Amino acid sequence: MNTLAEFNKMRTEAVDYIKSQVKFEPKIGIILGTGLGSLVDGITMVGTVNYDRIPHFPVSTVESHAGRLLFGHLKGKPVVCMQGRFHYYEGYSFQQIAFPIRVLKALGMQTLIVSNAAGGMNPNFQPGDIMVIKDHINFFPGNPLLGPNDDTLGDRFPDMYEVYNHALIRLAREVALEQKLRLQEGVYIGVTGPCLETSAEYRMFRGFGADAVGMSTVPEVLTAHHQHNKILGFSIITDMGLADNMHPCSLDDVIGAATKAEPKLRTLIAGCVERMEV
Ligand code: HPA
């Protein structure tokens, strides 16, 4: 674990490099999950910075992820997209997963929009549905906020009252209604993966009160919440994890379903961004 001084130096070096490449202050950060990469097509691009050029930035190992920051305007709002994210199952530490979120904040981010692919456990869901995340359960064996706390960034003991911003959830509901899009709502449980769940695990997680399960999002959200970002999260339900009705599920199934649902999520996010106050 880095000391606060080491961390601050690393973040400054990353931020200075990015600013030397792109002169732009993003207000909204968007993390694009599995198969959702083309969400960026609606963005008027100002510049990109590849992860592997940014000092101290982790480099993504998953093939379906490009690995760069993309800066530009979405519906006139200044955004930065993380094309490619870092998963705990890839071997990154929670600190490494948190690092880009700290950097985005230092660049100007006030609001974070996260998307992911997730297994549905609520029997009212169907593959292809989009769920706005109302709350989460951290089932990862750790937390990016462990270790010394930087009081200039956030509280030692953040309260978890409104992690997923209520006004943004309402906005997502309104936009979905206007777009005639069925928007599910629920609790996301974040797990390490890389295995999908056993039938017994799906039953347990459902019993915990979770509606969807996935392998990302929670570490980034904890970091963003700590640094007082507003957060809006969406899961694409790519497969159903119903304990008493299990089917085989491959990565192709997950990516295929995410890619198919992506135009809906893209329009929904664009509609939300358009009406966000930044
Ligand atoms: N479980 C965990 N992560 C996932 C799933 C799942 O069923 N589907 C997509 N990501």
Boltz pocket constraint, residues with backbone or C-beta under 6 A from the ligand:
constraints:
  - pocket:
      binder: B
      contacts: [[A, 117], [A, 118], [A, 119], [A, 120], [A, 193], [A, 195], [A, 196], [A, 197], [A, 213], [A, 214], [A, 215], [A, 238], [A, 239], [A, 240], [A, 241], [A, 254]]
      max_distance: 6.0
